């Protein structure tokens, strides 16, 4: 029996699942009971079957990586193992859209490489406080493509900054935020259970008061000779409820990614902190935030 459990545990470990062995001395967990014949039974009981490991490359049948039924490398891509971004603690401050508060001096810039040849720089910083997360995004730009006139429109079809926050990797549910050069925003909670046809975002409820995002944007340079634009955003933890692993404390780790889209002169260019494929929603390729 011990050998069977060891084989099953190894198999589940390859799938990224954790295994908890219970003993007769441990009390059963009936907080989430499975009802059968009107009687509660523990959900922790798992029947395990040994499956021979395939020699073929894995297939992304659920489109979790945005590639449909394309063949992927059998070795998983682990962006979390790359260099993390360290988010430093700060006291709360007022944002201006220009990132000119002295608190930002403690945060380091992280670069966002372009997906195609483009010399314009895109970068971001982050800080966190007891109330929420501060995000500062900055990009070189000599022209603005932004015609949307309201929040919650399809902002990603024009110039925009975006960031995705995935606090708890146990569940494929994360927070998405987009902001345009005109200060319009798109705020979503995204349950990503695989497949673009299943990928839908939910707008926040009671988006006001302590749950409301603070945001400011600023254009650099004179109107006819601008050199770029900046977006400064404060995300209160109250808005991220009921996501788990929130609020962060020293040592907390979140997965995340930051993007920029630009459509000037009928040419689409995209930047990202961590590279993804055809979709920004490839959560397995997100980077890691470490809160100090």
C-alpha positions as CSV (number, residue, x, y, z in Angstrom):
1,X,0.0,0.0,0.0
2,X,2.9,2.4,0.8
3,X,4.4,1.7,-2.6
4,X,1.1,2.3,-4.4
5,X,0.6,5.6,-2.6
6,X,4.2,6.7,-3.5
7,X,3.6,6.0,-7.2
8,X,0.4,7.9,-7.1
9,X,2.0,10.8,-5.3
10,X,4.8,11.0,-7.8
11,X,2.2,11.0,-10.6
12,X,0.2,13.8,-9.1
13,X,3.4,15.7,-8.4
14,X,4.2,15.7,-12.2
15,X,0.8,17.3,-12.8
16,X,1.5,20.1,-10.3
17,X,-0.9,18.7,-7.7
18,X,-0.2,18.3,-4.0
19,X,-1.0,15.2,-2.0
20,X,-1.8,15.0,1.7
21,X,-1.8,11.7,3.4
22,X,-4.3,11.2,6.2
23,X,-4.0,8.7,9.0
24,X,-6.6,7.1,11.3
25,X,-5.6,9.4,14.1
26,X,-6.4,12.6,12.1
27,X,-10.0,13.9,12.3
28,X,-12.0,13.8,9.0
29,X,-12.6,17.2,7.3
30,X,-16.3,17.7,6.7
31,X,-16.2,21.4,6.0
32,X,-16.8,20.6,2.3
33,X,-18.7,17.3,2.5
34,X,-19.7,15.2,-0.4
35,X,-23.3,14.3,0.0
36,X,-24.2,10.7,-1.0
37,X,-27.3,9.0,0.3
38,X,-27.9,12.0,2.5
39,X,-24.7,11.3,4.5
40,X,-21.6,13.6,4.5
41,X,-18.3,12.1,3.4
42,X,-14.9,13.7,3.4
43,X,-13.8,15.2,0.1
44,X,-10.2,14.4,0.9
45,X,-10.5,10.7,-0.1
46,X,-8.9,10.2,-3.5
47,X,-8.9,7.0,-5.5
48,X,-5.6,6.8,-7.4
49,X,-4.8,4.9,-10.6
50,X,-1.3,4.4,-12.0
51,X,-1.1,5.6,-15.6
52,X,2.0,4.9,-17.7
53,X,3.7,8.1,-18.7
54,X,3.3,9.0,-22.4
55,X,6.4,9.4,-24.6
56,X,4.6,11.9,-26.8
57,X,4.8,15.7,-26.3
58,X,2.0,17.2,-24.3
59,X,-0.9,18.6,-26.2
60,X,-2.6,21.8,-25.0
61,X,-6.1,20.5,-25.5
62,X,-7.6,23.0,-23.1
63,X,-6.0,26.0,-24.8
64,X,-4.6,27.1,-21.5
65,X,-1.6,28.6,-23.3
66,X,-3.6,30.2,-26.0
67,X,-2.4,27.9,-28.8
68,X,-5.4,25.7,-29.4
69,X,-4.5,22.1,-30.1
70,X,-0.9,22.9,-30.8
71,X,1.9,20.5,-29.6
72,X,3.9,21.9,-26.8
73,X,7.3,20.9,-25.3
74,X,6.9,18.1,-22.8
75,X,9.0,20.2,-20.4
76,X,6.8,22.9,-18.8
77,X,7.8,26.5,-19.1
78,X,8.3,27.8,-15.6
79,X,8.4,31.6,-15.7
80,X,8.1,31.7,-11.9
81,X,11.6,30.3,-11.7
82,X,13.0,33.4,-13.5
83,X,14.1,36.6,-11.8
84,X,11.2,37.8,-9.6
85,X,10.3,41.5,-9.1
86,X,10.7,42.5,-5.5
87,X,7.9,44.8,-4.3
88,X,9.0,47.0,-1.5
89,X,6.8,48.3,1.4
90,X,5.7,51.9,1.5
91,X,3.4,54.3,3.4
92,X,0.4,55.4,1.5
93,X,0.8,58.4,-0.7
94,X,-1.2,60.5,-3.2
95,X,-0.7,59.6,-6.9
96,X,-0.4,62.2,-9.6
97,X,0.1,60.2,-12.8
98,X,3.7,61.3,-13.1
99,X,5.3,59.0,-10.5
100,X,6.9,62.0,-8.9
101,X,6.3,61.0,-5.2
102,X,9.5,60.4,-3.3
103,X,8.3,56.9,-2.4
104,X,9.0,55.7,-5.9
105,X,12.7,56.2,-5.5
106,X,12.8,53.0,-3.5
107,X,11.3,50.9,-6.3
108,X,13.3,49.5,-9.2
109,X,12.3,49.8,-12.9
110,X,11.5,46.5,-14.6
111,X,11.8,46.5,-18.4
112,X,9.1,45.2,-20.8
113,X,10.7,44.0,-24.0
114,X,8.9,44.5,-27.3
115,X,7.6,41.4,-29.1
116,X,8.9,42.9,-32.4
117,X,11.7,45.3,-33.3
118,X,10.9,48.6,-31.6
119,X,13.3,51.0,-29.9
120,X,10.7,52.6,-27.7
121,X,11.1,51.8,-24.0
122,X,8.3,50.4,-21.8
123,X,8.8,49.8,-18.1
124,X,7.0,49.5,-14.7
125,X,7.5,49.8,-11.0
126,X,5.5,48.5,-8.0
127,X,5.2,49.3,-4.3
128,X,2.7,48.0,-1.7
129,X,1.3,49.4,1.5
130,X,-1.1,48.1,4.2
131,X,-4.0,49.2,2.0
132,X,-3.1,48.2,-1.5
133,X,-0.7,47.9,-4.4
134,X,0.8,50.8,-6.3
135,X,1.7,50.3,-10.0
136,X,3.6,52.8,-12.2
137,X,3.9,52.2,-16.0
138,X,5.8,54.3,-18.4
139,X,6.4,54.1,-22.1
140,X,8.1,56.1,-24.9
141,X,5.5,57.3,-27.5
142,X,5.3,60.1,-30.1
143,X,1.7,59.6,-31.0
144,X,-1.5,58.5,-29.1
145,X,-4.1,56.1,-30.6
146,X,-7.0,56.4,-28.2
147,X,-10.6,57.0,-29.3
148,X,-12.6,55.2,-26.5
149,X,-14.8,57.5,-24.5
150,X,-15.8,55.5,-21.5
151,X,-14.6,52.9,-19.0
152,X,-15.1,49.2,-19.6
153,X,-14.8,49.4,-23.4
154,X,-12.4,47.2,-25.4
155,X,-9.4,49.3,-24.5
156,X,-6.9,46.7,-25.6
157,X,-7.7,47.5,-29.3
158,X,-5.9,50.8,-28.9
159,X,-2.9,52.2,-26.9
160,X,-3.1,50.8,-23.4
161,X,-1.1,49.6,-20.4
162,X,-2.2,46.4,-18.7
163,X,-1.3,44.3,-15.6
164,X,-2.5,40.9,-14.4
165,X,-2.3,39.8,-10.8
166,X,-2.6,36.1,-9.8
167,X,-2.3,36.0,-6.0
168,X,-3.1,32.3,-5.5
169,X,-1.9,29.7,-8.0
170,X,-4.3,27.0,-6.6
171,X,-7.1,28.6,-8.6
172,X,-6.9,29.8,-12.3
173,X,-8.7,33.1,-11.3
174,X,-6.9,36.4,-11.5
175,X,-7.3,40.2,-11.7
176,X,-6.9,42.1,-14.9
177,X,-6.5,45.9,-15.2
178,X,-6.2,48.1,-18.3
179,X,-5.8,51.9,-18.6
180,X,-5.7,54.1,-21.7
181,X,-3.8,57.4,-22.2
182,X,-7.1,59.2,-21.6
183,X,-7.5,57.5,-18.2
184,X,-10.3,55.1,-19.1
185,X,-10.1,51.8,-17.4
186,X,-11.1,48.2,-17.7
187,X,-11.4,46.2,-14.5
188,X,-12.0,42.5,-14.6
189,X,-11.9,39.3,-12.5
190,X,-11.0,36.5,-15.0
191,X,-11.7,32.8,-14.4
192,X,-9.4,31.0,-16.8
193,X,-10.4,27.4,-17.1
194,X,-8.9,26.9,-20.5
195,X,-10.0,27.8,-24.0
196,X,-10.5,31.3,-25.4
197,X,-14.2,30.5,-26.0
198,X,-14.5,29.9,-22.2
199,X,-12.4,33.0,-21.2
200,X,-14.7,35.7,-19.9
201,X,-14.1,38.5,-17.4
202,X,-16.4,39.7,-14.6
203,X,-16.8,43.4,-13.8
204,X,-16.5,44.4,-10.1
205,X,-19.7,44.8,-8.0
206,X,-20.1,47.8,-5.8
207,X,-17.1,49.4,-7.5
208,X,-17.0,52.4,-5.2
209,X,-15.6,53.7,-1.9
210,X,-12.8,51.6,-0.5
211,X,-13.1,49.2,-3.5
212,X,-12.5,51.9,-6.1
213,X,-9.2,52.1,-7.9
214,X,-7.3,55.3,-7.9
215,X,-5.7,56.2,-11.2
216,X,-4.0,59.0,-13.0
217,X,-2.3,59.4,-16.4
218,X,0.2,62.0,-17.7
219,X,1.6,62.8,-21.2
220,X,5.3,63.6,-21.3
221,X,6.4,66.6,-23.4
222,X,4.3,69.3,-25.2
223,X,1.2,68.2,-27.1
224,X,2.8,68.5,-30.5
225,X,6.1,66.9,-29.5
226,X,5.2,64.4,-26.8
227,X,7.8,61.8,-25.9
228,X,5.7,59.3,-24.0
229,X,3.0,58.7,-21.4
230,X,2.7,57.4,-17.9
231,X,0.0,55.7,-15.8
232,X,0.0,55.5,-12.1
233,X,-2.5,53.2,-10.4
234,X,-3.5,52.2,-6.8
235,X,-5.3,48.9,-6.3
236,X,-7.0,48.5,-2.9
237,X,-6.9,45.0,-1.4
238,X,-10.7,45.4,-0.7
239,X,-11.2,45.2,-4.5
240,X,-9.3,42.0,-4.8
241,X,-11.6,40.1,-2.4
242,X,-12.4,37.2,-2.4
243,X,-9.1,36.2,-4.1
244,X,-6.9,34.3,-1.6
245,X,-3.3,35.2,-0.4
246,X,-4.5,38.8,-0.1
247,X,-3.3,41.1,1.4
248,X,0.4,40.3,0.9
249,X,2.9,40.4,3.8
250,X,6.7,40.1,3.8
251,X,7.6,37.0,1.9
252,X,4.3,36.6,0.0
253,X,4.6,35.6,-3.6
254,X,2.2,36.4,-6.4
255,X,2.3,35.5,-10.1
256,X,1.8,38.5,-12.4
257,X,2.5,40.0,-15.8
258,X,2.6,43.6,-17.2
259,X,1.9,44.6,-20.8
260,X,1.7,47.5,-23.2
261,X,-0.2,47.7,-26.5
262,X,0.5,50.4,-29.1
263,X,-1.3,50.9,-32.5
264,X,0.2,54.0,-33.9
265,X,0.5,54.4,-37.7
266,X,-1.5,51.2,-38.3
267,X,1.2,49.1,-36.8
268,X,0.6,47.0,-33.7
269,X,3.4,46.6,-31.2
270,X,3.1,44.7,-27.9
271,X,5.4,44.7,-24.9
272,X,5.4,42.3,-21.9
273,X,7.4,41.8,-18.8
274,X,7.4,38.1,-19.2
275,X,7.1,36.7,-22.7
276,X,3.9,34.8,-23.6
277,X,2.6,33.3,-26.8
278,X,-0.4,34.5,-28.8
279,X,-2.4,35.4,-25.7
280,X,-1.7,37.6,-22.7
281,X,-3.7,35.1,-20.6
282,X,-1.1,32.4,-20.6
283,X,-0.9,32.4,-16.8
284,X,1.7,29.6,-16.6
285,X,4.2,32.0,-18.2
286,X,3.5,34.8,-15.7
287,X,6.4,36.2,-13.7
288,X,6.7,36.3,-9.9
289,X,6.3,39.2,-7.5
290,X,8.0,38.8,-4.1
291,X,6.8,41.2,-1.4
292,X,9.6,42.4,0.9
